[in-house]
């Protein structure tokens, strides 16, 4: 998954420029990135 909106965020003011639809898409991008960073190490944390 590409993260085109997330890639444009450099400071808090950038968030204020986004529409509600773009914020929803940004949330999905953030969720995707976080899950893909955590998921590979998830089992290692519990073993």
N, C-alpha and C positions, 0 to 999 in steps of 0.2 A: 504494500500500500504506500502510495506517495503521501507526503505531508505538505502540500503546497501552502496551506494557510499557516501552519506551525512554522514553516521556514521563513515566513515574513514577519514574525513577531520578534522584535529586538528590545522592546521596552514596554512598560505598562500602557503608555499612550497609544500604542499600536492596537491594543484591544478595544479601546474606545471607538476606533474607526470602523469596527466590524459590525455587520448587521446581525440580527438575531439568528438568521439562517447560517451565516458564517460562523457564529459562535457555537452553534450546534455541531457543525462540521468540525470545528476546531476541537471540541470536546471528544469527538470520535477519534480524531487523529491522536490526541494525547493519550486516550485510553489504549489505542493500538500500540503506540510506542512503549508505554509502561508495561503492558502485558507481555510484549515481546522481549523486553529486557529482563523481566522477573521470571517468566515461565521457564526458560532454560535452567535456571538455578534453583527452582522451587524444590525439587526433590532433594537436592544437596543440603538444603537448610534443615530438612526433617530426618536426615539419616545419621 
